[in-house]
Amino acid sequence: MKLFIYPLVVLVLVGIAPVAWAGAVEEIAEVGRLRTLAFSEGNLEAWIGTYADDAVLTSARVPFRIEGKEALRVYYGDLFRAYPTRRAVSQHVSTRVYNRDTTAVTNSYVNVTLVDRNGQTNSLNLRASLTWVKLDGRWLIVDAHASRLPISP
């Protein structure tokens, strides 16, 4: 029996080690991966759950910032309904961590493809910045900014 238990314990420890030993950058990357999945699936609550209650979004799609989780829920709820098919692909992701692993900034380039109910496709090439704060053991976005990339001449 001991011959079976020891390898099992090693497998369990190796399996949880990456989670237990993950640093802030890896933790944020995992939240980002789950966010991308929630966006594609239209899981509004999972998407909104990554924002702090007083988070602010400056979007490339609207002229003024959106303030607070409830306003974000309305904004993204409308977006998810208007575009039932969504896809986001991030590139050149860079996360810098500050303040003893309690604050971080992620920059990336994102291609967002939105398809409306009539099959019309809208593609956005964006640069994005997310400011994260670790609150009650969770990484939450407190500020998000996305702007369109300039068109090359």
Backbone as numpy.savetxt, mean C-alpha at the origin, in Angstrom:
# Nx Ny Nz CAx CAy CAz Cx Cy Cz
9.81 -40.86 18.12 8.99 -39.66 18.12 9.85 -38.40 18.12
10.96 -38.42 18.88 11.84 -37.27 18.94 12.43 -36.96 17.57
12.68 -37.98 16.78 13.22 -37.77 15.44 12.24 -36.99 14.57
10.95 -37.13 14.85 9.94 -36.40 14.10 9.77 -34.98 14.64
9.82 -34.81 15.94 9.57 -33.52 16.59 10.66 -32.50 16.26
11.92 -32.90 16.35 13.01 -31.95 16.13 12.97 -31.31 14.73
12.84 -32.10 13.67 12.74 -31.46 12.35 11.51 -30.57 12.22
10.40 -30.98 12.85 9.19 -30.17 12.81 9.40 -28.83 13.49
10.05 -28.84 14.65 10.34 -27.59 15.37 11.24 -26.70 14.52
12.25 -27.27 13.90 13.15 -26.49 13.04 12.38 -25.88 11.88
11.52 -26.66 11.24 10.73 -26.14 10.12 9.82 -24.99 10.57
9.20 -25.15 11.72 8.32 -24.08 12.22 9.12 -22.83 12.52
10.26 -22.97 13.17 11.09 -21.80 13.50 11.61 -21.13 12.24
12.04 -21.91 11.27 12.52 -21.32 10.02 11.38 -20.63 9.28
10.20 -21.22 9.35 9.05 -20.64 8.67 8.61 -19.31 9.27
8.74 -19.15 10.59 8.31 -17.88 11.20 9.46 -16.90 11.36
10.67 -17.35 11.18 11.82 -16.47 11.39 11.78 -15.22 10.53
11.47 -15.32 9.23 11.45 -14.08 8.44 10.46 -13.06 8.97
9.32 -13.51 9.48 8.34 -12.58 10.04 8.87 -12.00 11.34
9.39 -12.85 12.20 9.86 -12.40 13.51 11.07 -11.47 13.38
11.93 -11.72 12.40 13.15 -10.94 12.26 13.05 -9.86 11.20
11.90 -9.70 10.62 11.76 -8.69 9.57 11.96 -7.30 10.16
12.64 -6.46 9.40 12.81 -5.08 9.80 11.68 -4.23 9.26
11.75 -2.95 9.53 10.69 -2.02 9.13 10.47 -2.03 7.62
11.55 -2.06 6.85 11.40 -2.03 5.38 10.63 -3.26 4.90
10.96 -4.41 5.46 10.27 -5.64 5.06 8.81 -5.64 5.51
8.57 -5.13 6.72 7.19 -5.05 7.21 6.35 -4.15 6.31
6.90 -3.01 5.93 6.18 -2.09 5.07 5.97 -2.70 3.68
6.97 -3.40 3.18 6.83 -4.06 1.89 5.68 -5.07 1.92
5.53 -5.78 3.02 4.43 -6.75 3.13 3.08 -6.03 3.19
3.00 -4.94 3.94 1.76 -4.16 3.95 1.46 -3.65 2.54
2.50 -3.21 1.84 2.33 -2.74 0.46 1.83 -3.83 -0.46
2.34 -5.03 -0.29 1.89 -6.16 -1.12 0.41 -6.44 -0.87
0.02 -6.43 0.39 -1.39 -6.67 0.73 -2.28 -5.53 0.25
-1.75 -4.30 0.30 -2.50 -3.14 -0.23 -2.76 -3.30 -1.72
-1.73 -3.69 -2.46 -1.88 -3.87 -3.91 -2.93 -4.93 -4.21
-2.92 -6.00 -3.46 -3.91 -7.06 -3.62 -5.32 -6.53 -3.32
-5.46 -5.79 -2.22 -6.76 -5.22 -1.86 -7.26 -4.27 -2.94
-6.37 -3.47 -3.51 -6.73 -2.53 -4.58 -7.27 -3.30 -5.78
-6.55 -4.32 -6.21 -6.96 -5.10 -7.38 -8.27 -5.83 -7.14
-8.46 -6.34 -5.93 -9.67 -7.08 -5.60 -10.86 -6.19 -5.27
-10.61 -4.89 -5.08 -11.69 -3.99 -4.69 -12.09 -4.17 -3.24
-11.17 -4.63 -2.41 -11.44 -4.83 -0.99 -11.25 -3.49 -0.28
-12.31 -2.71 -0.24 -12.25 -1.35 0.28 -11.80 -1.31 1.74
-12.32 -2.18 2.57 -11.98 -2.13 3.99 -10.51 -2.48 4.23
-9.98 -3.45 3.50 -8.56 -3.78 3.64 -7.70 -2.62 3.14
-8.11 -2.00 2.05 -7.37 -0.85 1.50 -7.38 0.31 2.49
-8.55 0.67 2.98 -8.69 1.79 3.91 -8.02 1.48 5.24
-7.97 0.21 5.62 -7.36 -0.19 6.87 -5.88 0.11 6.97
-5.25 0.46 5.86 -3.82 0.78 5.89 -3.57 2.27 6.13
-4.63 3.04 6.27 -4.52 4.47 6.53 -4.80 4.79 8.00
-4.10 5.76 8.54 -4.39 6.29 9.87 -5.71 7.05 9.81
-6.35 7.22 10.95 -7.65 7.91 10.99 -7.57 9.32 10.42
-6.45 10.02 10.62 -6.33 11.41 10.16 -5.44 11.52 8.91
-5.34 10.44 8.15 -4.49 10.44 6.96 -4.97 11.45 5.93
-4.02 11.88 5.10 -4.30 12.84 4.03 -3.80 12.24 2.71
-4.62 12.38 1.67 -4.25 11.94 0.32 -4.27 13.13 -0.61
-3.18 13.32 -1.33 -3.14 14.27 -2.43 -3.07 13.41 -3.69
-4.17 13.36 -4.42 -4.31 12.45 -5.56 -4.07 13.18 -6.88
-3.57 12.44 -7.84 -3.39 12.98 -9.18 -4.74 13.12 -9.90
-5.78 12.52 -9.36 -7.08 12.50 -10.04 -8.02 13.63 -9.63
-7.76 14.27 -8.50 -8.64 15.34 -8.03 -7.79 16.55 -7.65
-8.37 17.76 -7.71 -7.55 18.95 -7.50 -7.19 19.24 -6.04
-7.96 18.74 -5.08 -7.71 19.08 -3.68 -7.46 17.83 -2.86
-6.75 18.00 -1.77 -6.43 16.84 -0.92 -7.68 16.30 -0.25
-7.59 15.03 0.12 -8.67 14.33 0.80 -8.18 14.06 2.21
-8.95 14.49 3.20 -8.50 14.44 4.58 -9.38 13.53 5.43
-8.75 12.58 6.12 -9.44 11.71 7.05 -9.88 10.40 6.42
-9.93 9.40 7.26 -10.24 8.04 6.80 -11.63 7.94 6.17
-12.61 8.63 6.73 -13.97 8.54 6.17 -14.03 9.17 4.78
-13.35 10.30 4.59 -13.31 10.92 3.26 -12.56 10.01 2.27
-11.52 9.34 2.75 -10.80 8.38 1.90 -11.70 7.21 1.53
-12.51 6.75 2.48 -13.44 5.64 2.20 -14.41 6.03 1.09
-14.93 7.25 1.15 -15.86 7.72 0.11 -15.14 7.82 -1.23
-13.96 8.43 -1.24 -13.19 8.61 -2.47 -12.89 7.26 -3.13
-12.32 6.34 -2.35 -11.96 5.05 -2.94 -13.18 4.19 -3.22
-14.23 4.32 -2.43 -15.47 3.59 -2.73 -16.01 4.01 -4.09
-16.03 5.31 -4.36 -16.46 5.81 -5.66 -15.54 5.31 -6.78
-14.23 5.33 -6.53 -13.26 4.87 -7.52 -13.46 3.38 -7.81
-13.62 2.57 -6.78 -13.79 1.13 -6.98 -15.09 0.82 -7.72
-16.16 1.58 -7.46 -17.42 1.37 -8.17 -17.31 1.82 -9.64
-16.67 2.95 -9.87 -16.55 3.47 -11.24 -15.63 2.62 -12.10
-14.64 2.02 -11.48 -13.64 1.21 -12.20 -13.57 -0.17 -11.55
-14.45 -1.08 -11.95 -14.48 -2.39 -11.31 -13.22 -3.23 -11.57
-12.46 -2.86 -12.58 -11.19 -3.55 -12.83 -10.07 -2.55 -12.61
-9.16 -2.91 -11.71 -8.05 -2.02 -11.36 -6.77 -2.84 -11.26
-5.68 -2.22 -11.64 -4.38 -2.87 -11.50 -3.34 -1.80 -11.24
-2.45 -2.08 -10.30 -1.35 -1.16 -10.00 -0.05 -1.95 -9.98
0.95 -1.41 -10.66 2.27 -2.04 -10.69 3.29 -0.98 -10.27
3.99 -1.27 -9.18 5.00 -0.34 -8.66 6.39 -0.73 -9.14
7.23 0.28 -9.35 8.61 0.06 -9.77 9.51 1.01 -8.99
10.77 0.65 -8.90 11.78 1.48 -8.25 11.32 1.95 -6.87
10.85 1.00 -6.09 10.36 1.30 -4.75 11.55 1.52 -3.81
11.49 2.62 -3.09 12.54 2.95 -2.13 11.87 3.33 -0.81
12.26 2.64 0.27 11.72 2.96 1.60 12.87 3.34 2.51
12.72 4.50 3.15 13.70 4.98 4.12 13.02 5.06 5.47
13.72 4.57 6.50 13.15 4.47 7.84 13.86 5.43 8.77
13.08 6.07 9.64 13.60 7.07 10.56 13.05 6.87 11.97
13.56 7.67 12.88 13.03 7.79 14.23 12.88 6.43 14.92
13.98 5.70 14.95 14.01 4.38 15.63 12.94 3.45 15.12
12.83 3.34 13.81 11.89 2.42 13.16 10.43 2.70 13.47
10.08 4.00 13.59 8.68 4.35 13.83 8.09 5.20 12.71
8.94 5.69 11.82 8.49 6.55 10.73 9.23 6.12 9.47
8.52 6.13 8.34 9.17 5.74 7.09 8.54 6.50 5.92
9.31 6.64 4.86 8.83 7.25 3.63 9.13 6.28 2.49
8.12 5.99 1.70 8.28 5.14 0.53 8.01 5.97 -0.72
8.94 5.90 -1.66 8.76 6.54 -2.96 8.73 5.44 -4.02
7.92 5.64 -5.05 7.87 4.67 -6.14 7.28 5.31 -7.38
7.40 4.59 -8.46 6.72 4.92 -9.71 5.65 3.85 -9.88
4.45 4.27 -10.22 3.33 3.34 -10.27 2.58 3.52 -11.58
2.30 2.39 -12.23 1.40 2.41 -13.38 0.07 1.86 -12.89
-0.96 2.69 -12.98 -2.30 2.29 -12.56 -3.17 2.17 -13.81
-3.81 1.03 -13.95 -4.74 0.82 -15.05 -6.13 0.67 -14.46
-7.05 1.51 -14.94 -8.43 1.50 -14.47 -9.33 1.21 -15.67
-10.23 0.26 -15.50 -11.16 -0.09 -16.57 -12.57 0.13 -16.05
-13.35 0.99 -16.76 -14.71 1.28 -16.30 -15.68 0.19 -16.76
-16.94 0.36 -16.41 -17.96 -0.66 -16.71 -18.20 -0.82 -18.21
-17.83 0.18 -19.01 -18.00 0.10 -20.46 -16.76 -0.45 -21.16
-15.75 -0.81 -20.38 -14.53 -1.36 -20.96 -13.51 -0.32 -21.37
-13.79 0.94 -21.07 -12.83 2.01 -21.37 -11.67 1.94 -20.39
-10.46 1.98 -20.92 -9.26 1.87 -20.10 -8.63 3.24 -19.90
-8.24 3.50 -18.66 -7.54 4.72 -18.31 -6.24 4.29 -17.64
-5.11 4.70 -18.21 -3.82 4.33 -17.65 -3.13 5.57 -17.11
-2.64 5.48 -15.88 -1.96 6.59 -15.24 -0.54 6.18 -14.88
0.43 6.97 -15.28 1.81 6.77 -14.85 2.10 7.81 -13.79
2.37 7.33 -12.58 2.46 8.21 -11.43 3.80 8.06 -10.72
4.14 9.08 -9.97 5.17 8.96 -8.95 4.43 9.15 -7.64
4.80 8.33 -6.67 4.04 8.32 -5.43 4.96 8.35 -4.23
4.47 8.99 -3.18 5.16 9.02 -1.89 4.15 8.66 -0.81
4.56 7.76 0.07 3.74 7.40 1.22 4.56 7.65 2.48
3.96 8.31 3.44 4.60 8.49 4.74 3.89 7.57 5.71
4.68 6.71 6.34 4.18 5.70 7.26 4.58 6.04 8.70
3.71 5.71 9.65 4.03 5.82 11.06 3.57 4.51 11.71
4.41 4.00 12.59 4.03 2.77 13.30 3.21 3.17 14.52
1.92 2.85 14.48 0.97 3.20 15.53 0.40 1.91 16.12
0.53 1.74 17.42 0.03 0.55 18.10 0.50 -0.73 17.41
1.76 -0.73 16.97 2.35 -1.92 16.38 2.04 -2.15 14.92
1.30 -1.23 14.29 0.93 -1.38 12.88 1.48 -0.22 12.06
1.98 -0.52 10.86 2.41 0.52 9.95 1.18 1.08 9.25
0.93 2.37 9.42 -0.22 3.04 8.80 0.26 4.25 8.01
-0.43 4.52 6.94 -0.12 5.68 6.10 -0.75 6.91 6.73
0.06 7.95 6.92 -0.46 9.22 7.43 -0.54 10.26 6.32
0.24 10.07 5.26 0.22 11.01 4.15 0.55 10.25 2.86
-0.26 10.46 1.84 -0.03 9.84 0.53 -0.11 10.92 -0.53
0.81 10.88 -1.45 0.84 11.87 -2.53 1.14 11.14 -3.84
0.33 11.39 -4.84 0.57 10.83 -6.17 0.42 11.93 -7.20
1.39 12.01 -8.09 1.31 12.99 -9.19 1.65 12.30 -10.49
1.09 12.82 -11.56 1.37 12.23 -12.88 2.78 12.54 -13.31
3.38 11.57 -13.96 4.71 11.79 -14.53 4.59 12.76 -15.70
5.56 13.64 -15.85 5.51 14.53 -17.01 5.66 13.72 -18.30
5.06 14.19 -19.34 5.19 13.54 -20.64 6.49 13.98 -21.27
7.28 13.01 -21.70 8.57 13.34 -22.33 8.34 13.98 -23.69
9.20 14.97 -24.02 9.04 15.63 -25.34 9.46 14.73 -26.47
